[in-house]
Amino acid sequence: MRVAVTGTPGTGKTTATDLLASRLDDDDALPDLEVIHLNEVLDREGLYTEIDADRDSKVADLDALADWLDGRDDAVIDSHLAHHFAADRVVVLRCRPDVLEERLRDRGESGAKARENAESEALDVILAEAVEEHGLESVYEIDTTDRDPETVADELAAVVAGDREPSAGTVDFVGYLE
Ligand SMILES: Nc1ncnc2c1ncn2[C@@H]1O[C@H](COP(=O)(O)OP(=O)(O)OP(=O)(O)O)[C@@H](O)[C@H]1O
């Protein structure tokens, strides 16, 4: 089974999937899935087409990443691009835009980049893409705004275990960004 964990940068994907990896190792009731941080693969394998100097980021080569993922079916893949790949379940982490902006600034992102991501979160951009590409029956939302990383990891484990119903559209952040 492949589970994609996606969401706007800053929603807590890497933090939560790192904690999930321990649960997958320790809990025999959970399937034996590998946690793959796609941004690390992109860097290590050079799976990008160019470097966007303005945005200080690499432009992912989605076809090359899909080829690299081929055969790695028993995995949890973590990235804000994860919903662009084949997956049985897609978890979209959410975070209230004002809180997301603060998290990103605290992490050292520029004000402009923090704001741009907060606006994207307010507009449900990644959720809409995930539903468009995978269908409502495969998409789960987890709001990380007031959940600590351990609790988010527990929620991820519940989705992996099949203990959660699909829940796209349960989060609404309209009005949280002036
Ligand atoms: N549940 C949470 N509650 C509060 N802060 C969190 C939570 N999860 C992560 N954070 C913090 O928010 C910031 C972003 O977390 P993280 O890097 O895991 O996000 P991400 O979605 O993986 O971002 P990116 O897509 O850029 O890799 C970090 O500073 C992290 O410590």
The ligand as an SDF file (V2000), in Angstrom:
LIG
                    3D

 31 33  0  0  0  0  0  0  0  0999 V2000
    2.0040   19.7330   14.7390 N   0  0  0  0  0  0  0  0  0  0  0  0
    2.8120   20.8040   14.7740 C   0  0  0  0  0  0  0  0  0  0  0  0
    2.5430   21.8100   15.6380 N   0  0  0  0  0  0  0  0  0  0  0  0
    3.3420   22.8890   15.6800 C   0  0  0  0  0  0  0  0  0  0  0  0
    4.4440   23.0820   14.9150 N   0  0  0  0  0  0  0  0  0  0  0  0
    4.7530   22.1000   14.0450 C   0  0  0  0  0  0  0  0  0  0  0  0
    3.9620   20.9160   13.9230 C   0  0  0  0  0  0  0  0  0  0  0  0
    4.5310   20.1290   12.9720 N   0  0  0  0  0  0  0  0  0  0  0  0
    5.6100   20.7870   12.5230 C   0  0  0  0  0  0  0  0  0  0  0  0
    5.7580   21.9690   13.1650 N   0  0  0  0  0  0  0  0  0  0  0  0
    6.8090   22.9670   12.9380 C   0  0  0  0  0  0  0  0  0  0  0  0
    6.4590   23.6580   11.7430 O   0  0  0  0  0  0  0  0  0  0  0  0
    7.6120   23.8130   10.8840 C   0  0  0  0  0  0  0  0  0  0  0  0
    7.3560   23.0540    9.6010 C   0  0  0  0  0  0  0  0  0  0  0  0
    7.3640   21.6560    9.9020 O   0  0  0  0  0  0  0  0  0  0  0  0
    7.8130   20.6160    8.7560 P   0  0  0  0  0  0  0  0  0  0  0  0
    9.1630   20.9940    8.2180 O   0  0  0  0  0  0  0  0  0  0  0  0
    7.6220   19.2440    9.3000 O   0  0  0  0  0  0  0  0  0  0  0  0
    6.7130   20.9570    7.6540 O   0  0  0  0  0  0  0  0  0  0  0  0
    6.6200   20.3850    6.1770 P   0  0  0  0  0  0  0  0  0  0  0  0
    5.1890   20.3410    5.8210 O   0  0  0  0  0  0  0  0  0  0  0  0
    7.4050   19.1080    6.0490 O   0  0  0  0  0  0  0  0  0  0  0  0
    7.3720   21.5150    5.3590 O   0  0  0  0  0  0  0  0  0  0  0  0
    8.0880   21.3280    3.9330 P   0  0  0  0  0  0  0  0  0  0  0  0
    7.0520   20.9180    2.9580 O   0  0  0  0  0  0  0  0  0  0  0  0
    8.6650   22.6890    3.6700 O   0  0  0  0  0  0  0  0  0  0  0  0
    9.1580   20.2840    4.1280 O   0  0  0  0  0  0  0  0  0  0  0  0
    8.8000   23.2770   11.6490 C   0  0  0  0  0  0  0  0  0  0  0  0
    9.4580   24.3670   12.3010 O   0  0  0  0  0  0  0  0  0  0  0  0
    8.1740   22.3460   12.6940 C   0  0  0  0  0  0  0  0  0  0  0  0
    8.9370   22.3180   13.8860 O   0  0  0  0  0  0  0  0  0  0  0  0
  1  2  1  0
  2  3  1  0
  2  7  2  0
  3  4  2  0
  4  5  1  0
  5  6  2  0
  6  7  1  0
  6 10  1  0
  7  8  1  0
  8  9  2  0
  9 10  1  0
 10 11  1  0
 11 12  1  0
 11 30  1  0
 12 13  1  0
 13 14  1  0
 13 28  1  0
 14 15  1  0
 15 16  1  0
 16 17  2  0
 16 18  1  0
 16 19  1  0
 19 20  1  0
 20 21  2  0
 20 22  1  0
 20 23  1  0
 23 24  1  0
 24 25  2  0
 24 26  1  0
 24 27  1  0
 28 29  1  0
 28 30  1  0
 30 31  1  0
M  END
$$$$
